[in-house]
């Protein structure tokens, strides 16, 4: 299908910023809704990477359960049979006044702009943590965590001091939302079921410690309270320490200090305690909430500017049923993408627009190997069946069948075979947190 305008005609340009769940699905749906109508409409997706990252399974990459390419899918392959173009480049500035977006390569004009740039980790002004802690937002982060865990075992293998050895093998995750809970579970399984096999001659299971720290009195606040309690029971039953109503005061790369006054050695801290909207979004002269998200109308168009559509982590959209903002989840972004695509197509084809309103149907969270919690309205499910449905639902969200097969194959390997315990050098040595700051190391 051609996307080019006829000679002499000016194309109508729809520019979509971000190839995450919101941006990618907006492009896919828009191409579908336009069909063969309006061949003069150019749809372009801009992202600094050439792939769609399937973030719900990123923790599996960080712990050797899935290979990186099982969760990173080429956007050009996804858009191959659509009218959508891909522009790979870093966005430097969004110029709303002149209706253009400036990237590292060129300026891209637009008639309709869709903003789905996602979020970044919020360290709440703690520069020490920002420089040193690990995060889990992209493939590089997953590779760093995986490599670091393996290297901690390598260092501990020959360490003679029991105290330092235990510090090397203590892994702390701060923030007990879905990312933190899933990652803590995966780290425990990775350490005990795989790495212990490789290093078991000089390391015992009793020396490995995984700690989950949560500042509030509850984990997984997006799930029903019953499942939050079940998640704690599961975490503690497999050996993970859960510290509720506990804040991290400091970490210098060696020692964890908590607000309770407790201190202990740890060479690993992974921060998943908060996000904030993309800095490019925070700078835009549009009405925003206290978190920097753009306030939108019920159609998901910016409240104070026409032809600017916002979704996902960047949108402050009110749930009419709960009278509070929608949570920044993949489920919300995909549903919003359908409405944004429909409304842009409807305006071009002179059809009625839709408003965005849906009830949050629940959520999933996996905890270690072959175990997950599922909540859907009044229905709850735990255990291996929940884990199976967790994978089925997420894999079904992948945009093309080929990638669904890749991910299914990867999970099949995860169940039947051992995880990989090989370092994956997706990033140079100097990009590791421990190389970016000169500080005393554990061991």
N, C-alpha and C positions, 0 to 999 in steps of 0.2 A: 504494500500500500504506500503510495507516495505521500509525502508530507510537504512537498515543495509547493509554493504558490505558482500560479500561472505567470508567464512572462508579463512584466509590467504591473502586476498586482502587488500590493503591499501585504505581506503575511500578517496574520494575527498571532501574536506570540504569547504563549503561556509558559512562564518560567517557574519551575519548581525547585526550591532550595532544600537539599537534603535527600539522600537515598535511603533513609531509614524506613520504618514501617509506614509512617504517614506519607512521606513524599513518594516513595516507590509505588504504593498502592493507589495514590491519587493519579499518578501517570498511567498505570495499567487500566484503572477504571475509566479515566477520561478518554483514552484511546478506544476503549470498548464502547462507551456511550456515544462518541462522535461517529463511530463506524465509518462509512464512506461519505458521510456528510462533511461539508466544510473542509475540503482538502487544503484550503489556504491557512488552516490553523497549524502552527508549529508548536510542538510540545517539547520542552527541553528540561532535563533534570540535571542539576549541578551538584556535584559532591567532590570532595578532595580525594576520595578513593574510588576505584572503578568497580566496587563490589557492594552488594547488599549484605550487611552483617546480621546474622540471625542471633541476636543477643540473648534470647532465652536459654541457649545452649552453650554460651560462652564459658560458663564455669566448668563444663566438661572438657573443653580445650585446655583450660588452666590446670587440669589434673590428669592429663594424659588419656582421657576416655575417648575423645574424638580428635581426629586430625583437623588442622585449621581450615582446610578447604571444604570440609563438610558443613561449615557454618558461614563461609564467605562465598557468595555467588555473584558471578559477573553480571553487572547491570546491562551490559551490551547484549549478552545472551538472552536476558529476560526481555529486553525491548526489541529483539531482533525482528519479530513479526508484528510489530506495532508501528505507530507513526512517531514514537518517542525517540528523541535524540538524547545522547548523554554527553555532558561537558564535564570532564574531569579536571578540577583545578580548585585551588583554595580561594574562598570568597574573602575579599579584602574589605568591601564596603557595599552597603545597600543604599542606593540613592533614590528615595521615594519621590522627591520633588521632580527629578528628571526621568523617572521610571526606567532605571537601569541598575544592573548589578555589576560591580567591578570585580573581576577575578584576577589572578596572577597573570593570566594570558590575554584577556581582552575585556571589553565592556559588552554586556548583554542587555539589550533593550527588552522591555516587556509591555504587554497590555494587561495581562492578569498575572499577579505574583502569588505563589503559594509558599508559605514559610513553614518548613518542617525540619528545622536544624537541630532538634534534640536538645540535650542538656549536657552539663559538665559536672564533675564532682564538686561538692561544696565542703570545704574544710573550715568554714565559719571563721575565717581570718587567721587560722593557725598555720603560720608559714613553716614552722618546724615539721609538721605533719605533711604539708603540701610538698616539701622538698624530699621527704624520706619515705613516706608510706606508699604501699602499693595500692592501686585501684584496679577495677575491672570494668573498663568501658569499651575496649577494642581488642583486636588480635595481638597487638604489641603488649598490652597489659597481660593478656592471658599467657603469652610466651614468657614474659618476665617472671610471673608467678610460678609457672611450671619449672623453669630453669632454677629459680631461687630455691624452691623446695628441694629439688634434687641436690643442689650445692650445699644446702644446710645438712643434708644427710651425709654428703661426702666429708664435710668438715667434722661432723660429729663422730664419724666412723673411727677417726684416729685421735679424738680428743680424750685426754687422760683425766681431766677434772670433771667429776660427776655434775657439779653445779653448772659449769659452762656448757657441758654436753646437753643437759636438760634445757638450758636456755636456747641452744641451737635448735632443739626439737620441739620448742613451744611456738605454736602458731596462733596468733590472735586476730580475730575478725571483729571489727567494730561496726555495729549497725545490724539489727536483726529484722530487716525487711526481707523480701524474697531472695535478693542477691546474696545477702549475708548468710542467711540460713542455708541456702543451697550450697554456697561455697564452703561453709564450715563442714557440712556433711560430706562433700566431695573430698576435701582435704583429709578428713579422718579416714575415709575409705582408701584413698590413694596411699596414705602413709602406712596404714596397717595391712592392707591386702596386697599391695604391690611393692612399695619401697622396702618394707620390712623383709620381704623375700630376698631382695638383693643385698641388703645390709645387715641381715639378721645375725651374722656371726659376731658382731661387736655392738649391736644395738638391740634393745628389747622393747616390746610394746609398752611397758610401764614407763619408759623414758620419753614417750611421745605424748604431747599434750596439745589439745585444741580447745581454745577458749573463745566463746561468743559473748561480746559485751554489748548491752543495750541500755541506753539512757532512760528509757521509759519503763513502765511496769509490765509491758506486754510485747511479745514478738508477733510478727505478721499481722499488723493491725487491719489490713485489707480483708482478712479472712474472718469468719465467725469465731467468737471467743472459744467455742468448744474445740475448734481445730487448732487454735493457738496453743491451748493446753496440751492437745495431742502431739503437737510438734515439739514442745518442750520435753514431753515424756519420751518421745522417740530420740531426740538429740541426747538426752541424758542416758538413755538405755544403751546407746552404742558407745558412750564414753566421752561425749563432748560436755564441757563445763559451760553452763549458761548463767551469766551474771546480769540480772535485771536491776533496773533503777540504779545503774552504775555508769559513771562517766569516766572516760579516759582523761586524765589530767595532763600527762605528758609521756613522751617516748623519745629517747635519745638514740635509738638504734640498738640499745642494749637493755634498758630497764623500762618496764611498764609501770606507770604510777596511776592509781585509780583514786577517785574522789573519796573512797572509803578509807584511804590511807594505806591500803595494801600495795605492795610492790613485788615484782618478780621479774626474772630475766626472760627476755624473748628477743630473738633476732629477726622476727617477722611480724609486721603489722599490716593488715589489709583493711582499708577504709571504705566502708559502704554505708556511711551514716547520713548521707544527704546529697541532693543534687540542686543545681541552680540552672536557670535558663541560659542559653547560649549568649555570650557577650555581644555578638552582633545584634541580637534581638533586644538586649537591654538598652542599646544605644539608640534605637529607633524612636522618632518623635511621635509615638502613638500612646494612647491611654493604656497603662499597664497596672497590674496589681503589685502588692508589696514584694512579690518574688520575681518581678520583672517580666511576667508573662503578659502577652497582649490580650486585652479584653476584647472579646468578639461578640457579634450578634448571634442570634439563634441559628442563622444560616452559616456561621463560622467565617463570615467576612468581618474584617477589623471594624470595631465600633466607630472609629473616627476617620476611616479612609476606605472608599470604595475600591474594588478590584484588588484588594490585598486580603488574601485568605490565610488563616492560621490554624494549625492543628497540632495535636500531640503535646509534647512537653512545653511548647511555646505558647499554647493557647490557654487563656482563662475563660473556659466555657462552663456555664452553670447548668448543673443537672436539675431539670425542673421537678423531678420527683423527690430528690433529697435536698434541694436548695443549697447545694455546695458545689465547688468546682469538681469536674471529673478528674479521677486519678490519672497520673501520667503513665499509663500502661500500654502495652502493644495492642491489647484488645480495644482500648479506646481509640488509639491512633488509626487502626485499620477501619473501624466503623466511621470515624470522622472523614477519612479519605474518600469513602464512598459518597458521602454527602457533599464534600467539596467538589469532587469530580462531577457529580450530578448537577450541581448548581452552576458551575462554569459552563457545562454543556447546555444546560437549560437556557441560560442567558444567550448563548450563541445561537441556539436553535429556536428561541422565542417560545419556551415552554415554562410551566410553573416550577418554581424553586421549592426546595424542601428545607425544613428546619431539623436540627440535630437534637434528638432526644432518645436515649435508650437507658434501660435499667441495667446496672452492673450485674452480670449473671453469676459472678463468683470468680474463683481463681484457682491456680494450681501452685504447688511448690513441691519439689523433690528433695528428699533428705537421704543422701547416701545411695548405695546401690539398690536398685529394684524396690524402692519405696517412695511413695508420694502421697500428698494430701490433696484432695479435690473438694471444692465447694462450688455448687451450682444451684442458686436459689435455695430451696429447702433440702437439697440433696447433698450428702457428704459421702466421701469414700476415702479410705486409707489403704496403705499396703501395696502389694505388687500390682493389684488391679488398678489402683490409682496411678501407679507409675506407668503402666501400660497406656492408660487413657491420656495421661499427661503428655507422653511422647506422641501419641496419635494426634491429639489436638494441635500441638505445636508444629509437627511435621506437615499437617494439612494446611497450615498457614503459608508454607513456602509457595512462591508464585508459579512455578512450573514443575511438571511431573519429574523431570530429570533430577532436580535437586531434592525432591521428596525421596526418590530412590536412593540417592547418595546418603542422605541422613538416616534413612531406615537401615541401610547397609552398615553404616557406622555404629548404630545402636546395636545391631545384631552382633557385630564384632565385640562390642563392649560387654555384652551378656555372656558370650561363649568363650572369650579369650582374655588374656591379661591386658591391662592397660600398658601404654607405652611409658617407658621410664628413660627416654632419651631426650637430652636437651635439644631444643629447637631454637636456633639462632636467627630469629626474625628481626632482631635489633642488635646494634653494636653494644659492646661491653660498657661504653661510657654512658649509655642511656639507662643503666640500672640505677635505682635509687641509691644503693650503697656506693656507687661510683660518682654520684653527683655532689656528694657532700662529704667532707673530711670529718669523720667522727670515729669514736672508739667502737670497735666491733665486738660482738660476742664471740669469744674464741679467737 
